[in-house]
Amino acid sequence: MKEERIPVSRVINELELKLLAGEADNKYIRVSDIKRPGIELAGFWNYFVPERVQILGKTEITFLKELKPDILKERIQKFFSYELSCVVVTRDLDIPGVLLEEAQKTSTPLLKTHISTTRFASLLTNILEEALAPQKVIHGVLVDIYGIGVLIIGKSGIGKSETAIQLVKRGHRLVADDLINVKKIGERELRGSAPEVSRHFLEIRGIGIINVRTLFGAGAVQNSTVINMVAKLEKWEENKIYDRLGIDNSYDQIMGIEIPEVVIPVKPGRNLAMVLEVAAMNKRMRSMGYNAARDLSSKANLLRDS
């Protein structure tokens, strides 16, 4: 599921836009894509997408000013005949009067910014993709370890929350316990956070609910993090063969995105917090291009061949 829309007023506030004409109340943006309607203003409307935010930069405004008055009015009336979420003029450009008139007549928010067109498009896209990103709720514990977002999963009672509190005591940060809101940002990133009602809370069997921020301070919690790795805790099985080298990568798939996964067997006396710290540091090294297992294998092959 995802947010179906965000109010235009939110974009106005976050990007400090000026409302020149029309009304922003009860106006919503429903898609994260944006549109620079150059070819449409030239008269080709076949593939126009009115639900996108319309951005008019120097090229579009200059083109409009060069049109004959009757053609200009016709094109602008056609433009505003669609149900537009809003129109933004960048670079503090002077706006043709007919544009203001039609925006006011159709109650379409006509906004203005001093930011350059390319820069504004980038800022707006980031806001819209974050707000309108597909999302789902998953079970687990999410912690930030050395800047690596680690999603801890496993069966109920395996020790996820206890491991998280050990990590907090070692200086790392809790993001979410039990229920995690996961947003898919673009096609390559997952960002996790806690529902507002349960933010900073963690359940420990035998003790109950604790407020991590209250007990350990503001530095022990974090509102959200990118999910870089999945740590699956499972009960130790004597006859099961576990990966001892780590040459081959294993992945979990969440919302169509593959996330590196490590399976960590749990048995009494094993320091899971320390194991996860090492796993996070190893993930960081791998992201920098270094794989210890392959390095060792290469050195072993050299010794064997010499």
Buried (B, 14 or more C-beta within 10 A) or exposed (E): EEEEEBBBBBBBEEBEBEBBBBBBEEBBBEBBEBBBBEEBBEEEBEEBEBBBBBBBBEEBBEBBEEBEEEEBBBBBBBBBEBEBBBBBBBBEBEBBEBBBBBBBEBBBBBBBBEBEBEEBBEBBBEBBBBBBBEBBEBEBBBBBBEEBBBBBBBEEEBBBBBBBBBBBEEEBBBBBBBEBBBBBBEEEBBBBBBEEEBBBBBBEEEEEEBEBBEEBEEEBBBEBBBBBBBBBBBEEEEEEEEEEEBEEEEEBEBBEBEBBBBBBBBEEEEEBBEBBBEBBEBBBEBEEEEBEBEEEEEEEEEEEEE
